[in-house]
Amino acid sequence: MRKRLLCRACNERWQRAGRPDTGPPPPSKGGRPRDRATDERAAETKQALADGTATLTELAERFGVTHQTVMYYRDRAEEE
């Protein structure tokens, strides 16, 4: 297996650009689109929060983040 010198996102941009000697082009504003599974998981989480079927602690464990991080995003979702 060959070792890459770039992170996955940079390597993909470099490959799409035709592997220029100057390296990968800068990322476009906003980065690359999220994976469909991420969008589905975000929708399920939003629904679980709305229904009250999952606790903040359960959601934190599911995503591997802290309880405070879940509270931050819950508050942001409520503002929208």
Secondary structure, DSSP 8 states (H G I E B T S, - for coil): ----SS-HHHHHHHHHTT--TT------TT-S---HHHHHHHHHHHHHHHHT-S-HHHHHHHHT--HHHHHHHHHHHHH-
